[in-house]
């Protein structure tokens, strides 16, 4: 019986922790930019076949903030507060991902969509 009480107490503490450390919408925007910059850093502009995509990639590497604002304008982001965690859907440019936010962290099933040529 004592083990059950401890288990219930532990689960209650975990649930409260999750509820209070769930990322906010502002944190989602910060994380989207971070994911975009990570994807941009791994992009090799010489590997692009399309001249427009090459130019965009080079411009993005020169001015990250301006480039992110251009890409962000093409993304549809929905934030769903689910009490213990947040579900975030990001779509645009023919791609989409779903992320979950809990305990101040994000877990995504893909890369942030970026403009393809």
C-alpha positions in Angstrom: 0.0 0.0 0.0 2.8 2.3 0.9 4.4 1.8 -2.6 1.1 2.8 -4.3 1.0 6.0 -2.3 4.6 6.8 -3.3 3.8 6.0 -7.0 0.8 8.3 -6.9 2.7 11.1 -5.3 5.5 10.7 -7.9 3.1 10.8 -10.8 1.4 13.9 -9.3 4.7 15.6 -9.0 5.7 14.7 -12.6 2.3 16.0 -13.9 2.7 19.3 -12.0 6.2 19.6 -13.3 5.1 19.0 -16.9 2.2 21.5 -16.6 4.5 24.2 -15.3 7.4 23.6 -17.7 5.4 23.3 -20.9 6.9 25.6 -23.5 4.9 28.8 -24.3 4.1 30.1 -27.7 7.0 32.5 -27.5 9.3 29.6 -26.7 7.9 27.8 -29.8 8.9 30.8 -32.0 12.4 30.7 -30.5 12.7 27.0 -31.1 11.5 27.3 -34.7 14.2 29.9 -35.4 16.8 27.6 -33.8 15.7 24.6 -35.9 15.8 26.8 -39.0 19.3 28.0 -38.3 20.4 24.4 -37.6 19.0 23.3 -41.0 20.5 26.3 -42.7 23.9 25.5 -41.2 23.8 22.0 -42.7 22.8 23.2 -46.1 25.5 23.1 -48.8 24.8 25.8 -51.3 26.9 24.2 -54.0 24.7 21.1 -53.9 21.7 23.1 -55.0 20.7 22.5 -58.6 18.3 25.5 -59.0 20.0 28.9 -59.3 17.3 30.6 -57.3 17.7 28.2 -54.5 21.4 28.8 -54.6 21.0 32.5 -54.4 18.5 32.2 -51.5 20.8 29.9 -49.6 23.7 32.3 -50.0 21.6 35.2 -48.9 20.4 33.2 -45.9 23.9 32.4 -44.9 24.8 36.1 -45.1 21.8 37.4 -43.0 20.1 34.8 -40.8 17.5 37.0 -39.3 16.2 38.5 -42.6 16.1 35.0 -44.1 14.3 33.5 -41.2 11.6 36.3 -41.4 11.1 35.4 -45.1 10.8 31.7 -44.4 8.6 32.2 -41.3 6.1 34.2 -43.3 5.5 31.1 -45.4 4.9 28.8 -42.5 1.6 28.0 -40.8 2.2 27.3 -37.1 -0.5 26.0 -34.8 0.0 25.8 -31.0 -2.3 23.5 -29.1 -2.1 23.7 -25.3 -2.8 20.3 -23.9 -2.4 20.9 -20.2 0.6 18.7 -19.6 2.3 19.4 -22.9 2.0 21.4 -26.1 1.5 20.1 -29.6 2.8 22.2 -32.4 2.1 21.7 -36.1 4.3 23.5 -38.6 3.5 23.3 -42.3 4.6 25.2 -45.4 6.5 24.8 -48.7 5.0 21.3 -49.2 6.4 19.9 -46.0 5.0 19.6 -42.4 6.3 18.5 -39.0 4.7 17.9 -35.6 6.5 18.8 -32.4 5.7 18.2 -28.8 6.8 20.5 -26.0 7.2 19.3 -22.5 9.6 19.9 -19.6 11.0 22.9 -21.5 12.1 20.7 -24.4 10.8 20.1 -27.9 10.6 16.7 -29.7 9.9 16.9 -33.4 9.3 14.3 -36.1 11.2 16.0 -38.8 13.0 19.2 -39.9 11.5 22.7 -40.2 10.1 23.2 -43.7 12.1 25.7 -45.8 11.5 27.1 -49.2 12.5 24.7 -52.0 13.7 26.7 -55.0 
